[in-house]
Amino acid sequence: GDAARAVIDGRADPGRGSLALGFQKFLGRTLALDAPHGLGGPVLMDATVPQDGAFKFIYLLPWSADRLLIEDTAYADTPGVDAAAARRAIGRYLEANGWRVREVVREETGSLPIPLGGRIEAFWQGDVPRIGMRAGLFHPTTGYSLPDAVATADHLAGMDPFTPARVYSEMRTLATRRWQA
């Protein structure tokens, strides 16, 4: 069989090491409501909710007149999502707006790293090429990594020659640029 030309570390956890990280953590529920919600569009950040030791807000995305994604979001120092507390916060928000749930259609949770400081050069010690979160290639405010993943895939697909040293060098350069921006 053919041997791999490179091993690339693409684990989701960026690790703490030399980077100071906070987290955007969330629990979102897509809900079918008993009646129309009356929203004219998305609500990106309703921070009028109790803060409970972190910067918290509710995000609303109406899918239809009676279907709504409601997400409890917090920026905090720890990555774990307290699902029960988030569901209670969503319940309080629903009640405050007079919305009644007919059905929970879907639920999702996540915890995304947010860089607070550190030195990307120290983070990149070692010689294993990295991509994605493990490379520090994620948005510095939201923690979203999909746009960086698409750009990385496109970049790697066009790389010739494809060698571990080149992958390491180019991914480190991309990450350094991301963190200096």
SULGIUR-V925379 format. One record per residue. N is the residue number from 1. NEAR is the number of other ideal C-beta (glycine too) atoms within 8 Angstrom. D_FIRST is the distance of its C-alpha to the first C-alpha in Angstrom with 2 decimals. Layout:
n->N near->NEAR d_first->D_FIRST
n->N near->NEAR d_first->D_FIRST
This chain:
n->1 near->2 d_first->0.00
n->2 near->3 d_first->3.75
n->3 near->4 d_first->6.53
n->4 near->5 d_first->9.57
n->5 near->6 d_first->12.44
n->6 near->9 d_first->15.08
n->7 near->7 d_first->16.30
n->8 near->9 d_first->19.45
n->9 near->10 d_first->22.17
n->10 near->8 d_first->23.58
n->11 near->7 d_first->25.58
n->12 near->6 d_first->28.80
n->13 near->6 d_first->31.20
n->14 near->10 d_first->32.16
n->15 near->6 d_first->33.61
n->16 near->5 d_first->37.09
n->17 near->6 d_first->36.77
n->18 near->7 d_first->38.76
n->19 near->13 d_first->39.33
n->20 near->7 d_first->42.34
n->21 near->10 d_first->41.40
n->22 near->10 d_first->43.52
n->23 near->14 d_first->42.32
n->24 near->12 d_first->43.16
n->25 near->13 d_first->42.97
n->26 near->15 d_first->43.98
n->27 near->13 d_first->44.46
n->28 near->12 d_first->45.03
n->29 near->13 d_first->46.40
n->30 near->11 d_first->46.67
n->31 near->15 d_first->49.96
n->32 near->8 d_first->51.93
n->33 near->13 d_first->55.55
n->34 near->7 d_first->58.74
n->35 near->7 d_first->60.22
n->36 near->6 d_first->59.30
n->37 near->11 d_first->58.50
n->38 near->4 d_first->60.43
n->39 near->9 d_first->57.99
n->40 near->3 d_first->57.96
n->41 near->5 d_first->54.54
n->42 near->8 d_first->52.12
n->43 near->9 d_first->53.48
n->44 near->4 d_first->51.04
n->45 near->7 d_first->52.74
n->46 near->9 d_first->55.74
n->47 near->8 d_first->56.38
n->48 near->3 d_first->59.73
n->49 near->12 d_first->58.12
n->50 near->5 d_first->58.71
n->51 near->8 d_first->56.55
n->52 near->8 d_first->56.04
n->53 near->4 d_first->54.94
n->54 near->8 d_first->52.41
n->55 near->8 d_first->52.61
n->56 near->14 d_first->52.30
n->57 near->9 d_first->52.56
n->58 near->15 d_first->52.13
n->59 near->15 d_first->50.09
n->60 near->12 d_first->51.07
n->61 near->8 d_first->49.29
n->62 near->12 d_first->51.23
n->63 near->7 d_first->49.05
n->64 near->5 d_first->52.14
n->65 near->6 d_first->55.81
n->66 near->11 d_first->55.16
n->67 near->11 d_first->51.50
n->68 near->14 d_first->50.74
n->69 near->12 d_first->47.98
n->70 near->13 d_first->49.72
n->71 near->12 d_first->47.80
n->72 near->15 d_first->49.09
n->73 near->11 d_first->47.62
n->74 near->11 d_first->48.24
n->75 near->10 d_first->47.40
n->76 near->10 d_first->47.34
n->77 near->4 d_first->46.19
n->78 near->5 d_first->44.06
n->79 near->7 d_first->41.08
n->80 near->6 d_first->42.06
n->81 near->11 d_first->43.56
n->82 near->6 d_first->46.60
n->83 near->8 d_first->46.12
n->84 near->6 d_first->49.50
n->85 near->8 d_first->51.38
n->86 near->13 d_first->49.66
n->87 near->11 d_first->50.57
n->88 near->8 d_first->54.15
n->89 near->14 d_first->54.30
n->90 near->13 d_first->53.16
n->91 near->8 d_first->55.74
n->92 near->9 d_first->58.48
n->93 near->12 d_first->57.56
n->94 near->12 d_first->57.65
n->95 near->8 d_first->61.02
n->96 near->6 d_first->62.46
n->97 near->7 d_first->61.68
n->98 near->5 d_first->62.98
n->99 near->12 d_first->59.68
n->100 near->8 d_first->58.99
n->101 near->10 d_first->55.56
n->102 near->8 d_first->55.15
n->103 near->6 d_first->51.44
n->104 near->8 d_first->48.59
n->105 near->8 d_first->45.92
n->106 near->6 d_first->43.15
n->107 near->8 d_first->42.74
n->108 near->7 d_first->40.33
n->109 near->11 d_first->40.20
n->110 near->7 d_first->38.59
n->111 near->11 d_first->38.98
n->112 near->12 d_first->38.04
n->113 near->12 d_first->38.29
n->114 near->13 d_first->41.05
n->115 near->11 d_first->41.19
n->116 near->7 d_first->44.61
n->117 near->5 d_first->44.11
n->118 near->10 d_first->42.23
n->119 near->6 d_first->40.42
n->120 near->12 d_first->37.09
n->121 near->6 d_first->36.55
n->122 near->9 d_first->36.82
n->123 near->12 d_first->34.59
n->124 near->11 d_first->31.80
n->125 near->5 d_first->31.86
n->126 near->4 d_first->28.55
n->127 near->4 d_first->25.45
n->128 near->8 d_first->23.05
n->129 near->11 d_first->22.97
n->130 near->15 d_first->24.67
n->131 near->13 d_first->25.45
n->132 near->14 d_first->28.03
n->133 near->12 d_first->30.49
n->134 near->13 d_first->28.71
n->135 near->13 d_first->29.32
n->136 near->15 d_first->32.92
n->137 near->14 d_first->32.36
n->138 near->13 d_first->34.86
n->139 near->9 d_first->38.39
n->140 near->8 d_first->40.92
n->141 near->5 d_first->43.55
n->142 near->7 d_first->41.78
n->143 near->11 d_first->38.43
n->144 near->8 d_first->36.78
n->145 near->12 d_first->33.27
n->146 near->6 d_first->32.27
n->147 near->8 d_first->33.63
n->148 near->12 d_first->31.82
n->149 near->11 d_first->28.53
n->150 near->8 d_first->28.93
n->151 near->9 d_first->29.85
n->152 near->14 d_first->26.91
n->153 near->8 d_first->24.39
n->154 near->8 d_first->26.13
n->155 near->10 d_first->26.17
n->156 near->10 d_first->22.47
n->157 near->6 d_first->21.59
n->158 near->6 d_first->23.72
n->159 near->10 d_first->22.58
n->160 near->4 d_first->21.58
n->161 near->5 d_first->20.36
n->162 near->9 d_first->18.46
n->163 near->8 d_first->18.49
n->164 near->10 d_first->19.30
n->165 near->6 d_first->22.70
n->166 near->10 d_first->23.58
n->167 near->14 d_first->22.66
n->168 near->12 d_first->24.76
n->169 near->8 d_first->27.61
n->170 near->10 d_first->27.88
n->171 near->14 d_first->27.67
n->172 near->11 d_first->30.24
n->173 near->8 d_first->32.44
n->174 near->13 d_first->32.33
n->175 near->15 d_first->33.22
n->176 near->11 d_first->35.99
n->177 near->8 d_first->37.46
n->178 near->11 d_first->37.41
n->179 near->10 d_first->39.30
n->180 near->6 d_first->41.76
n->181 near->5 d_first->42.68
